């Protein structure tokens, strides 16, 4: 059970454990808020609970996981202009967009918890193309969520998962996975070497988790180049501009046509020059471009790979976004154990939690001499965070009372100091610098 004092040490313990994974030690900043208070002060109660019910506290200490990861990064980069704490980042998008809780409907409306014939799944359909795949999943036309729920309820979950994953849908089981011993896997492929700074970061990622990691590295002093496809730029550009700016301002912007030989050569040169590479692609995508993550780690780079469910085996081919990955990591199940009903908690929370953790891991690997491949699966980052601590039902009621009685202001929202560059704003300059 959490005590008022002991609770404040969980984030620090998590930070120390993360640092030890890279053989590092550092003085940690002040303890974090209690998970119940941090959940409320991050604005996460607004996006947790039934649509018609009160805002709820999550029964797991995900804020401590976020606070600990950011504290570990701050300890390694004490001069960095980092956010106030990690919990702030978990609720930042929901507050900026005015999102609200929906129970079995995600805060952004794109993902739902659906009963199957023998269990429950999360199905995320953020794009029109995803809806077009549903007849192949269910064998019948589907026009809306009501019809979808009716068809899903007739089918066993395992069959839906297998077919949905084959189709490339973001689909996940509502489950209680065993928490992994760490939120990421570190593979050492080269002897550590001296890394004079600031590091060059090539950010090949899109949407939320990877760009957030890149933004934290930029705040720590790294030079960050964001690389996008001319044919498929970062989909987050079509979302809220202010939030996109928070993730991408301060990065150079390069756009490349990956069907063009000259542009692929430039991509290879950028990757070969990078101290840190961040990517969030399924492994086969970069392999098709001739990019080998292990080879880059062997030459001394720190390669940070973000996936929905893992880099190896069948999981390497599974699609996923923040909400469904959080369900796969056990968050909806934790809500069911704590509050009696499976529900979404937070806003696509696997994304920011993974982004913070990836930002720390990238900087720590570079500080420890590089030569590593660090693999983060969003579902496993969530599972690890859920495993740090879960309040028993009676304790959860005390957490809820603490949050409801708390009269402190919400954590102050950040604002980007300037806009992110338009697509390709720095392509010509970077091309000239790398002599392509």
Secondary structure, 3 states (H helix, E strand, C coil): CCCCCHHHHHHHHHHHHHHHCCCCCCCCCCCCCCHHHHHHHCCHHHHECCCCCCCCCCCECHHHHHHHHHHHHHHHCCCCCCCCCHHHHHHHHHHHHCCCCCCCECCCCCEEEEECCCCEEEEECCCHHHHHCHHHHHCCCCCCHHHHHHHHCCCCHHHHHHHHHHHCCEEEECCCCCCCCCCCEEEECCCCCCCCCCCEEEECCCCCHHHHHHHHHHHCCCEEEEEEECCCCCHHHHCCHHHHHHHHCCCEEEEECCCCHHHHHHHHHHHHHCCEEEECCCHHHHHCCCCCHHHHHHCCCEEEEEECCCCCCHHHHCCCCHHHHHHHCCHHHHHHHHHCCCCCECCCHHHHHHHHHHHHHHHHHHHCCCCEEEEEEHHHHHHHHHHHCECCHHHHHHHHHHHHHCCCCCCCCCCCCCCCCCCCCCHHHHHHHCCC
